[in-house]
Amino acid sequence: MTAKFMWYELLTSQPKRAEGFYKSVIGWKTEKMGEGDDAYTIYETDKGGVAGMPALPEDAPIKGEFWDGYIGVDDVDAYAARVEQKGGKIHLAPHDIPGVGRSAMVEDPQGAVFTLFKGNQPDGPPAGDGPGYPGWHELVTTDPKAGLDFYTELFGWKPLDAMDMGPAGTYQLVAEDGSTPGAGIMRTRPDAPRPHWTHYFNVESVEAAIERVKAGGGQVINGPSEVPGGQWTAQGKDPQGAEFALVGPK
């Protein structure tokens, strides 16, 4: 099994406000699982759910607003143990999610959080490259070389080309499946609160989505910027402070 990002979860203290923001900015539809304040919100494309938003409990393992990426593995317990062996931490021990699968929230040695996951459905969420689907993943970290070593050794990901970004340092491309670029690793900017994964979502127009970010009370951190291949990107924060990114035509 190839370990790769397969689900995304927004951890936020204001789910109702966040729901409206992302529906506007990215164009997702939403569906509720459960009732009332404890309902789990699913963000959907035209083919089904690609991300979720739980009701954040007061005893959440990590405080703050952020997007968590789920990496699919064939043995959550074994991978969680390997994370610890390599200097990472376990924030939420391996546990079963009734009817869904098994997961564990962990942290790499530099402090970036992600979740290990094995679902009950072998096919997983729908794949696609249109608006609303995930389009890229980016690790911003205090030690890019150590981060590259951690993820390539843990998951078998392969380093590809490294691009010189001048004062920003090197941008290291990584393939989850061994050949196709799916993620990048770079040094964190000075104002970033902690090392983290940024997840990019496809939109039909980055410039138009940026205007929706501003209108919805969010903040644009960087962009729009052209990237190799002719796509454009922008990084931002939602009104509660969770970082996310956009990718698509200008």
ABEGO torsion letter per residue (X at the ends): XBBBBABBBBBBABAAAAAAAAAAAAGBBBBBBEBEAABBBBBBBAAEBABBBBBBBAABABBEBBBBBBBBBABAAAAAAAAAAAGBBBABBBBBBBGAEBBBBBBBAAGBBBBBBBBABAAEBBBEABBGBBABBBBBBABAAAAAAAAAAAAGBBBBBBBBAEAAEBBBBBBAAGABBABBBBBBBAABABBBBBBBBBBABAAAAAAAAAAAGBBBABOBBBBBGGBBBBBBBBAAGBBBBBBEBX
